[in-house]
């Protein structure tokens, strides 16, 4: 999908994207591109969905570290797919 910013720097996201991922995003600047990551309505539930029941009885610092590790893995995998496809999409 390609889109442009308007004169105020806003990006239009199609309705189907907003319905799938929501209306709030974190903007992440990477070395070669910018990525949008949806912010879940319930971030803890999203982390639990991502790492399963491994949170049971886990101190919050360990849970945060696990969530960050999982996010890094997903970003690395996505960047590998983009690089394999020949560049940014």
C-alpha positions in Angstrom: 0.0 0.0 0.0 1.3 3.5 -0.8 0.0 6.8 0.6 1.2 10.4 0.8 1.0 12.9 3.6 -1.1 15.9 3.3 0.1 19.5 3.7 -0.1 19.1 7.5 1.8 15.8 7.5 -1.2 13.5 8.1 -1.4 10.0 6.6 -4.7 8.6 5.5 -5.2 4.9 6.5 -7.9 3.1 4.6 -11.0 2.0 6.6 -10.2 -1.7 6.3 -6.7 -1.1 7.9 -8.3 0.9 10.7 -10.9 -1.8 11.3 -8.2 -4.5 11.4 -5.6 -2.6 13.5 -7.4 0.2 15.3 -6.9 4.0 15.3 -3.8 4.4 17.5 -0.3 3.7 16.3 3.3 4.0 17.6 5.6 5.5 15.0 9.0 3.8 15.0 12.0 5.2 13.1 14.2 2.5 11.8 17.5 2.9 10.0 15.9 2.6 6.5 12.3 3.3 7.0 9.5 4.3 9.3 7.0 1.8 10.7 3.6 2.1 12.3 2.7 -0.4 15.1 -0.9 -0.6 16.3 -1.4 0.2 20.0 -3.8 -2.3 21.5 -6.8 -1.1 23.5 -5.6 -3.5 26.2 -1.8 -3.7 25.9 -1.4 -6.3 28.6 -4.0 -8.6 26.9 -2.0 -8.1 23.6 1.2 -9.1 25.3 -0.5 -12.1 26.9 -1.8 -13.1 23.4 1.7 -12.7 21.9 3.6 -14.8 24.6 0.8 -17.0 25.9 0.6 -18.2 29.5 4.3 -17.6 30.1 3.3 -14.5 32.1 1.7 -16.6 34.9 3.7 -16.0 38.0 6.3 -13.9 36.1 7.6 -10.6 37.7 6.7 -7.6 35.5 10.4 -6.8 34.6 10.7 -10.3 33.1 7.4 -10.0 31.3 8.5 -6.6 29.8 11.9 -8.1 28.7 10.1 -11.0 27.1 7.7 -8.7 25.3 10.6 -6.6 24.0 12.4 -9.7 22.8 9.4 -10.9 20.9 8.9 -7.4 19.3 12.6 -7.4 18.2 12.2 -10.8 16.7 9.1 -9.7 14.7 10.7 -6.5 13.5 13.9 -8.4 12.4 11.7 -11.0 10.6 9.7 -8.3 8.8 12.9 -6.4 7.9 14.3 -9.6 6.4 11.2 -10.1 4.4 11.4 -6.5 3.1 15.1 -6.9 2.2 14.4 -10.2 0.5 11.6 -8.5 -1.6 14.0 -5.8 -2.7 13.4 -2.8 -0.5 10.8 -0.9 1.3 7.1 -1.4 0.4 
